[in-house]
Amino acid sequence: MNQPVTSETYAAQVRRLAELTARVHAQREEARTWYERQCAAADRAVADAEAQVRRAEAELATASELQERVDAEAAHLWQQLRDRLGAGGRRLAGPPAPTAGVDADPVLLLARVKELLDRTRQPGELPGSVNPLLALCGVAGAVVAYALGAGARAAGVGYGGDLAVGMPVLALVVTLFGPLMGLVPAKVLADRRHAVLGPRPITVVLVAGLVTTALLLVVGR
């Protein structure tokens, strides 16, 4: 037969059960608190990651826009440099590639380049000391044109027929263009000296060419 449980033993068991229930409840609360903390930490980590992604995207867009502006400004300044160099500048290719390892602000560097180009003297007109060379260009153009005209006249005489009538006319036209032919070497001379072929040099070339052409026509009669 089962022995009756004394009131003291029953009370002890009830207290033990209450203690175990309280311990389980405390552990459950601790686990729930830990879980909530982990979820909150994960939410914060996700939010921080999303914020970093947004900042990175904004920085990338800003960097891309800056790169486009720098490339466009560099190409513009490079073209200005080529224009300043004249014929020598036309031999240059595109702008140089970016230099690795340079941490300076590209906008500041481009501003300095622009300032340097602005301080550079604009190409001026050829000095008066080259007038003899310009006159020689006019003379050379007239002589070459007259020689071509003489060859055309000789060809007309040699072939006869319609050419004997047309070639002298063509020869006269070519001869009259002689002063203008002198502008070609004059332009080369101006480009080599990084200068412009202004009104005065053009006048010198044309006058020399016209005088030479007139003398050649008078002598050739």
PABA-469066 format. One line per field, with one value per residue: residue number from 1; residue in one letter; x, y, z of N, C-alpha, C in turn. Coordinates in pm, whole numbers, plus 50000, padded with zeros to 5 digits. Layout:
<nodes>
seq (NUM:...)
type (a:...)
n.u (X:...)
n.v (Y:...)
n.w (Z:...)
ca.u (X:...)
ca.v (Y:...)
ca.w (Z:...)
c.u (X:...)
c.v (Y:...)
c.w (Z:...)
</nodes>
This chain:
<nodes>
seq (1:2:3:4:5:6:7:8:9:10:11:12:13:14:15:16:17:18:19:20:21:22:23:24:25:26:27:28:29:30:31:32:33:34:35:36:37:38:39:40:41:42:43:44:45:46:47:48:49:50:51:52:53:54:55:56:57:58:59:60:61:62:63:64:65:66:67:68:69:70:71:72:73:74:75:76:77:78:79:80:81:82:83:84:85:86:87:88:89:90:91:92:93:94:95:96:97:98:99:100:101:102:103:104:105:106:107:108:109:110:111:112:113:114:115:116:117:118:119:120:121:122:123:124:125:126:127:128:129:130:131:132:133:134:135:136:137:138:139:140:141:142:143:144:145:146:147:148:149:150:151:152:153:154:155:156:157:158:159:160:161:162:163:164:165:166:167:168:169:170:171:172:173:174:175:176:177:178:179:180:181:182:183:184:185:186:187:188:189:190:191:192:193:194:195:196:197:198:199:200:201:202:203:204:205:206:207:208:209:210:211:212:213:214:215:216:217:218:219:220:221)
type (m:n:q:p:v:t:s:e:t:y:a:a:q:v:r:r:l:a:e:l:t:a:r:v:h:a:q:r:e:e:a:r:t:w:y:e:r:q:c:a:a:a:d:r:a:v:a:d:a:e:a:q:v:r:r:a:e:a:e:l:a:t:a:s:e:l:q:e:r:v:d:a:e:a:a:h:l:w:q:q:l:r:d:r:l:g:a:g:g:r:r:l:a:g:p:p:a:p:t:a:g:v:d:a:d:p:v:l:l:l:a:r:v:k:e:l:l:d:r:t:r:q:p:g:e:l:p:g:s:v:n:p:l:l:a:l:c:g:v:a:g:a:v:v:a:y:a:l:g:a:g:a:r:a:a:g:v:g:y:g:g:d:l:a:v:g:m:p:v:l:a:l:v:v:t:l:f:g:p:l:m:g:l:v:p:a:k:v:l:a:d:r:r:h:a:v:l:g:p:r:p:i:t:v:v:l:v:a:g:l:v:t:t:a:l:l:l:v:v:g:r)
n.u (50085:50039:50229:50111:50149:50323:50235:50443:50624:50474:50441:50705:50750:50573:50689:50929:50836:50730:50961:51099:50919:50934:51202:51206:51034:51188:51409:51282:51199:51451:51551:51366:51418:51685:51649:51493:51678:51874:51729:51678:51941:52011:51827:51922:52175:52107:51977:52194:52361:52204:52199:52472:52497:52331:52477:52714:52620:52539:52788:52918:52767:52821:53099:53110:52984:53167:53392:53307:53282:53547:53681:53564:53643:53921:53958:53873:54064:54291:54243:54253:54524:54636:54545:54687:54944:54944:55043:55218:55074:54873:54980:54965:54812:54514:54405:54637:54649:54496:54704:54817:54798:54792:54679:54578:54334:54139:53987:54105:54358:54295:54197:54432:54574:54410:54439:54711:54709:54557:54733:54924:55070:54871:54883:55069:55103:55323:55654:55805:56058:56058:55967:56123:56137:55867:55816:55975:55832:55605:55726:55826:55586:55471:55660:55651:55383:55395:55576:55427:55221:55366:55443:55192:55122:55321:55251:55006:55087:55241:55060:54860:54558:54247:54362:54566:54435:54294:54480:54659:54482:54422:54680:54721:54533:54635:54879:54799:54706:54932:55034:54864:54941:55173:55092:55072:55335:55391:55201:55288:55532:55438:55305:55517:55646:55463:55265:55015:54889:54853:54691:54901:55132:55007:54956:55219:55308:55126:55169:55440:55413:55238:55389:55607:55472:55371:55614:55719:55526:55559:55826:55805:55671)
n.v (49880:50233:50479:50739:51083:51321:51644:51821:51715:51738:52013:52085:51976:52126:52379:52328:52274:52522:52675:52560:52622:52903:52930:52826:53006:53240:53172:53148:53413:53530:53410:53509:53783:53785:53699:53907:54112:54020:54025:54300:54392:54274:54404:54666:54629:54563:54800:54978:54871:54913:55192:55244:55139:55316:55553:55482:55449:55711:55842:55715:55805:56078:56074:55968:56172:56379:56271:56271:56549:56629:56486:56604:56873:56840:56747:56974:57168:57047:57061:57337:57375:57242:57406:57638:57556:57531:57408:57220:57128:56978:56734:56605:56352:56234:56357:56298:55989:55937:55980:55736:55708:55973:56200:56453:56716:56689:56891:57124:57098:57114:57372:57514:57450:57572:57837:57869:57839:58059:58261:58229:58371:58482:58366:58581:58822:58770:58895:59204:59145:58917:58983:58982:58703:58648:58796:58651:58414:58498:58562:58308:58162:58297:58246:57964:57931:58067:57905:57669:57765:57826:57571:57466:57621:57544:57275:57303:57413:57204:56986:57094:57176:57193:57218:57396:57633:57637:57581:57808:57991:57859:57857:58130:58176:58012:58137:58387:58314:58288:58473:58404:58145:58178:58215:57972:57856:58071:58045:57805:57894:58076:57901:57749:57934:57971:58169:58395:58434:58732:59037:59212:59039:58885:59081:59153:58917:58893:59133:59105:58876:58964:59168:59016:58841:59023:59122:58887:58833:59052:59022:58776:58818)
n.w (50000:49924:50083:50284:50189:50357:50480:50489:50303:50069:50053:50010:49758:49607:49634:49501:49246:49183:49187:48971:48767:48770:48702:48440:48319:48345:48187:47942:47906:47894:47663:47474:47495:47410:47145:47041:47064:46885:46646:46627:46605:46362:46194:46219:46107:45842:45768:45793:45595:45366:45368:45325:45070:44927:44968:44836:44574:44521:44541:44330:44111:44128:44089:43828:43684:43733:43606:43338:43296:43340:43137:42910:42942:42938:42676:42537:42618:42519:42245:42214:42267:42048:41845:41907:41849:41578:41261:41367:41583:41467:41424:41659:41858:42025:42354:42627:42814:43140:43428:43646:44004:44082:44310:44311:44280:43997:43879:43976:43861:43588:43583:43630:43399:43209:43287:43230:42952:42888:42958:42771:42488:42221:41881:41676:41407:41128:41163:41038:40952:40800:40556:40310:40266:40233:40003:39831:39828:39687:39440:39369:39343:39125:38925:38907:38824:38580:38444:38426:38265:38032:37961:37903:37680:37502:37473:37345:37100:37007:36980:36823:36636:36810:37058:37019:37025:37268:37475:37506:37627:37866:37968:38014:38217:38422:38462:38559:38806:38947:39153:39366:39417:39554:39813:39934:40012:40181:40383:40497:40599:40792:40968:41064:41217:41409:41374:41238:40908:40822:40700:40610:40550:40347:40158:40088:39966:39749:39606:39532:39377:39174:39050:38959:38785:38596:38488:38378:38185:38020:37936:37813:37578)
ca.u (50000:50114:50240:50056:50250:50305:50210:50572:50679:50391:50476:50838:50735:50508:50788:51025:50768:50720:51094:51128:50835:50990:51328:51173:50980:51299:51487:51205:51209:51587:51562:51287:51492:51803:51600:51454:51800:51937:51649:51702:52076:52006:51757:52015:52280:52048:51956:52326:52409:52127:52247:52602:52474:52281:52589:52806:52558:52547:52928:52949:52705:52898:53229:53088:52958:53294:53478:53260:53317:53692:53718:53522:53728:54055:53956:53862:54193:54387:54217:54307:54669:54667:54523:54796:55067:54933:55070:55279:54971:54791:55043:54937:54694:54417:54461:54708:54570:54514:54821:54780:54866:54785:54567:54538:54199:54147:53928:54207:54463:54244:54191:54567:54607:54336:54504:54836:54678:54511:54848:55008:55046:54802:54970:55067:55134:55464:55726:55850:56188:56041:55911:56195:56095:55732:55826:56030:55721:55527:55803:55830:55455:55453:55749:55596:55263:55435:55635:55316:55153:55451:55431:55062:55127:55404:55173:54908:55156:55288:54950:54784:54413:54176:54451:54645:54353:54252:54589:54706:54388:54448:54811:54704:54462:54729:54980:54738:54690:55064:55048:54793:55018:55275:55037:55088:55458:55384:55125:55377:55626:55369:55279:55643:55680:55348:55206:54904:54916:54762:54677:55029:55207:54937:54978:55357:55316:55050:55236:55558:55369:55183:55500:55681:55389:55370:55745:55732:55440:55621:55946:55770:55609)
ca.v (50000:50359:50550:50875:51189:51418:51781:51885:51668:51798:52156:52096:51948:52244:52486:52290:52294:52666:52722:52515:52701:53037:52924:52809:53133:53334:53132:53184:53558:53561:53370:53602:53910:53766:53692:54041:54189:53975:54078:54444:54411:54239:54514:54780:54596:54575:54942:55039:54825:54984:55331:55243:55118:55442:55648:55439:55481:55857:55876:55668:55897:56203:56048:55954:56307:56452:56216:56322:56691:56639:56441:56705:56991:56805:56744:57112:57234:56985:57118:57473:57364:57207:57526:57731:57506:57540:57285:57122:57070:56882:56602:56545:56266:56279:56393:56188:55909:55979:55926:55663:55745:56117:56225:56593:56743:56711:57021:57225:57084:57167:57519:57566:57438:57677:57965:57874:57864:58199:58350:58211:58474:58440:58377:58713:58829:58756:59023:59265:59093:58806:59034:58928:58564:58652:58839:58537:58320:58551:58545:58166:58123:58353:58174:57829:57943:58105:57786:57579:57824:57807:57431:57447:57680:57457:57155:57340:57428:57073:56900:57163:57158:57271:57246:57514:57750:57633:57577:57942:58051:57793:57903:58264:58165:57958:58241:58491:58261:58276:58541:58329:58025:58214:58211:57837:57852:58173:57986:57710:57974:58129:57791:57710:58038:57982:58300:58394:58504:58845:59118:59264:58936:58848:59190:59143:58803:58921:59239:59046:58785:59041:59233:58913:58794:59127:59124:58766:58847:59151:58962:58661:58856)
ca.w (50000:49918:50209:50272:50178:50464:50435:50470:50176:49963:50044:49947:49614:49546:49623:49396:49118:49162:49150:48833:48676:48764:48627:48298:48272:48333:48070:47822:47890:47850:47522:47394:47493:47322:47008:47000:47043:46760:46533:46618:46552:46220:46124:46211:46010:45708:45741:45769:45464:45263:45366:45261:44926:44872:44963:44731:44445:44502:44513:44195:44016:44132:44025:43684:43630:43737:43502:43209:43285:43327:43003:42812:42958:42892:42529:42491:42638:42426:42113:42217:42255:41909:41764:41932:41786:41433:41185:41456:41669:41394:41430:41790:41865:42124:42485:42693:42908:43280:43497:43767:44126:44108:44400:44306:44230:43852:43844:44004:43760:43462:43597:43614:43257:43138:43319:43156:42811:42875:42966:42653:42387:42100:41763:41615:41265:41097:41177:40914:40911:40706:40430:40194:40242:40180:39863:39756:39807:39576:39317:39336:39293:38991:38832:38886:38742:38443:38383:38390:38149:37915:37921:37839:37545:37418:37441:37243:36971:36963:36939:36719:36639:36912:37170:36988:37059:37408:37572:37546:37722:37993:38014:38069:38345:38522:38491:38642:38941:39008:39283:39471:39450:39653:39949:39991:40095:40286:40495:40564:40676:40910:41061:41128:41315:41500:41352:41144:40782:40826:40578:40560:40478:40224:40061:40039:39874:39627:39529:39470:39273:39062:38980:38886:38674:38493:38422:38297:38067:37930:37877:37731:37452)
c.u (50089:50112:50182:50170:50221:50289:50341:50633:50601:50424:50611:50830:50669:50606:50889:50963:50756:50854:51130:51046:50890:51120:51302:51119:51090:51384:51415:51212:51348:51606:51485:51359:51613:51760:51562:51577:51870:51862:51672:51840:52081:51937:51849:52125:52229:52029:52089:52380:52335:52172:52383:52590:52425:52392:52687:52750:52565:52690:52968:52890:52781:53033:53215:53064:53086:53388:53437:53298:53467:53737:53683:53611:53870:54062:53950:53997:54299:54369:54268:54459:54709:54649:54637:54923:55062:54957:55133:55177:54885:54852:55018:54811:54596:54483:54532:54618:54594:54634:54777:54859:54866:54659:54517:54398:54206:54089:54029:54318:54418:54234:54329:54610:54537:54398:54635:54813:54632:54629:54939:54971:54976:54896:54955:55099:55284:55534:55772:55981:56177:55980:55988:56156:55954:55733:55880:55922:55633:55597:55804:55695:55431:55537:55696:55473:55297:55496:55527:55242:55235:55446:55299:55061:55210:55329:55069:54970:55197:55176:54865:54635:54349:54265:54534:54569:54323:54367:54646:54614:54410:54581:54801:54636:54556:54832:54924:54714:54824:55079:54978:54869:55127:55225:55056:55218:55458:55308:55210:55478:55562:55344:55407:55685:55565:55285:55090:54945:54815:54759:54810:55110:55140:54960:55119:55369:55246:55118:55359:55520:55315:55294:55578:55603:55387:55502:55763:55646:55501:55743:55913:55706:55709)
c.v (50125:50427:50690:50978:51292:51557:51855:51845:51730:51946:52176:52072:52066:52357:52456:52311:52443:52724:52686:52596:52842:53039:52910:52939:53236:53302:53167:53334:53599:53526:53467:53736:53901:53765:53832:54130:54150:54027:54227:54472:54381:54349:54636:54754:54608:54722:55013:54999:54897:55130:55341:55225:55247:55546:55612:55470:55631:55900:55832:55760:56029:56187:56035:56090:56389:56402:56268:56469:56708:56596:56545:56828:56962:56802:56886:57185:57177:57040:57262:57471:57332:57328:57627:57689:57510:57407:57178:57054:56967:56744:56533:56461:56322:56313:56274:56116:55957:55909:55861:55715:55893:56145:56368:56606:56771:56845:57132:57218:57141:57320:57580:57559:57548:57814:57979:57902:58008:58296:58339:58312:58414:58455:58515:58706:58814:58891:59075:59210:58979:58854:58986:58783:58560:58696:58727:58432:58367:58535:58399:58118:58173:58278:58035:57834:57978:57985:57686:57632:57807:57664:57403:57505:57594:57330:57185:57352:57291:56985:56963:57143:57249:57305:57370:57642:57753:57641:57715:58013:57992:57839:58041:58261:58116:58063:58348:58445:58248:58347:58467:58204:58054:58213:58075:57827:57958:58121:57884:57783:58029:58020:57750:57811:58061:58121:58285:58473:58616:58925:59167:59158:58895:58955:59182:59031:58836:59028:59183:58953:58858:59109:59132:58862:58896:59131:59002:58775:58946:59092:58850:58695:58851)
c.w (50000:50054:50192:50274:50287:50405:50411:50337:50061:49945:49979:49798:49543:49531:49512:49258:49085:49122:49007:48732:48659:48684:48477:48240:48252:48211:47940:47796:47841:47703:47431:47383:47400:47175:46956:46976:46913:46637:46515:46560:46402:46139:46110:46109:45867:45672:45713:45632:45351:45253:45298:45110:44860:44862:44852:44592:44416:44471:44373:44090:44011:44062:43874:43618:43626:43628:43364:43191:43267:43188:42898:42820:42909:42740:42473:42504:42544:42285:42106:42201:42111:41818:41785:41860:41635:41365:41272:41545:41599:41394:41563:41783:41969:42256:42549:42792:43051:43343:43627:43887:44158:44190:44395:44247:44080:43809:43866:43900:43626:43467:43579:43467:43177:43163:43242:43008:42790:42881:42844:42547:42265:41981:41699:41467:41245:41108:41041:40863:40810:40575:40307:40162:40184:40034:39776:39731:39691:39443:39273:39281:39152:38889:38802:38797:38597:38371:38342:38268:38023:37866:37852:37698:37450:37379:37335:37106:36917:36911:36828:36738:36742:37030:37145:37021:37210:37507:37604:37644:37861:38053:38077:38205:38454:38561:38582:38785:39013:39140:39396:39511:39552:39795:40015:40070:40204:40408:40570:40651:40803:41013:41134:41235:41414:41493:41253:41020:40768:40697:40522:40489:40346:40117:40002:39936:39741:39542:39459:39355:39151:38981:38898:38766:38561:38418:38331:38171:37968:37860:37781:37599:37337)
</nodes>
